[in-house]
Amino acid sequence: MVGGSFLKSSKELLKILNNINGKGYKAYKDISGYYDFGKYILSVDSVQGDPFANPSRIRIIIKQSEAKFPISYFDKSHKRIAVVDFLTRLCWRNINEYYSKVKGSGKSGLLSIDKCGEEILDRTSIHISKENIEVRLEVGLPAAGRRILSKEAQLIFFNYLPKIIEKTLYFNNINKLKLKKHIELVEDQEFIRSKLDDLGICAFVANGSILPRESGISQKPLKNNAIEFISPKELEIELDLPFRGKIAGMAIKKGITLIVGGGYHGKSTLLKALELGVYNHIHGDGREFVITDDSAVKVRAEDGRNIEKVDISMFINNLPNGKDTTKFSTENASGSTSQAANIVEAMECKTNLFLIDEDTSATNFMIRDEKMKLLVSNEKEPITPFIHVARFLYEKQGISTIIVVGSSGDYFNIADTVIMMDEYKTIDVTKKAKELSSNNLYKETLKHSINYNRILRKSSFSEEYKGVKIKTIGKEALIYNKSEINLRYLEQIVSVSQINAIGEIIKYIKANVVDDNLSLDEVVNKVFNDIKDKSIDVISSKNGVAGNLAMPRKYEVIATLNRFRELKIK
């Protein structure tokens, strides 16, 4: 038996397929179960009810006595993630190379594995352990209209799959040197990440990095005329990595850092690279050694978002309608209130670093100049701009900030470091900026301690008569039953698979965690602890584990819940 089910022979699968040929599509349900193919087991976990529905899900399970992957290759979490990433990419390439799509209607003939991007993420596409290696695939079972095409299904299971498996899941058949280099790259990246705090820095950008991307909708590097990143000498440090050896680059110290320069000179390009430096990147991406504190949060204005009982009193007080800003709620936030809430919610997640671009910020949240103060008195202005709070956040809360500034020189007064981008070249202009700054330190102290104890209520999660339904719309949105959660401004989500995982985490929270006593942060921490103890597979609500999940950060999970319009906090 396997997983509580009887193990059938591959001949039995062939027999079933022959028997259901030409029948109605639902007869494909007969192939569910486990089949022994000799060197591996095929598990048919979920069979689609229609050729136009979501594809069927299968797994290939191979004992390590056959696969022979050395335990030393996956004995640490980040090494296991690297192996899974490498093999997932290899499987994708082998499907494209060795599989000729069979004919049929709708999604007939589809054969796929979760697609990776430039980032190296913890995925459910492949599971590797001391005992087994397991790959999770999607298959569109072939049909003409809604009539089963068994011969085409046999081609998938008996011709194409064995070849793809042979080329992907056996250690002796893959490029061992490339796998070793992939693991070593991740080891070097994790080494830098582990040293950031000791070095007193919040980010590192290696010399020779390629930061520009080929287009606004692609994360692939710009190929032609890309200018390599070179650190200013004043900010350069050298690191000795375990595998690559010595590497030099720009160290961004903790504190307040400004990125300045003219339009189109690379300010936002540098910030974008730092945003995504919370993830490790593959060879050839250009940002392999752009490493940012992995708690960093990109903060922006987000007009129209939902806010539920967030303490924004650090920034906004004395509203004309007398509304309490220590537990502020709205279904339609303004630019300033949304940015204030985004900052406080990131603090609730215990971020160490804010990343802010002036272009996507609310102007009145970022600064209020002297002439405006003369015209509108402080007593009439409920907003305390970020410039007044940034130093307090660093000195008292330990939260650094990196800000792209193009028009407000007042930020020179609070900056520790000022980096100028000049035609994609970096210059340390801290000394000159300080000479231009005034004595106004824009230093505020909090009048209120922030309340982070927002208890998540079970009533947030309604259930339809057929249970909870989760749907994703690209990287734009997640739908919980009929409530759409807008995610388009969570700029550090890099994969639809992360949103799939967030949907599964919300289901897991509803079923296993929320109890009207835990704060939002405590609820999500409990889920992440379960994942750490049992692997990312624990959140999958699918039979046999869905292969299209990728690990999000804790921040993006909480940010999704905070944008959920059915969210209830007590």
Secondary structure, 3 states (H helix, E strand, C coil): CECCECEEEHHHHHHHHHHHCCCEHHHHHHHCEEEECCCCEEEEEECCCCCCCCCEEEEEEEEHHHHCCCHHHCCCHHHHHHHHHHHHHHHHHHHHHHCCCCCCCCCCCCEECCCCCCEECCECCEEECCCEEEEEEEECCCEECCEECHHHHHHHHHHHHHHHHHHHCCHHHCCHHHHHHHHHHHHHHHHHHHHHHHHCEEEEEECCCCCCEEECCEEEECCCCCCCCCCCHHHEEEEEECCCEEEEEEEEECCEEEEECCCCCCHHHHHHHHHHCCCEECCCCCCCCEEECCCCEEECCCCCCCEEEECCCCCECCCCCCCCHHHEEECCCCHHHHHHHHHHHHHHCCCCEEEEEHHHCCHHHHCCCHHHHHHCCHHHCCECCHHHHHHHHHHHHCCEEEEECCCCHHHHHHCCEEEEEECCEEEECHHHHHHHCCCCCCCCCCCCCCCCCCEECHHHCCCECCECCEEEECCCEEEECCEEEECCCCCCCCCHHHHHHHHHHHHHHHHHHCCCCCEHHHHHHHHHHHHHHHCHHHHCCCCCCCCCCECCCHHHHHHHHHCCCCCCEC
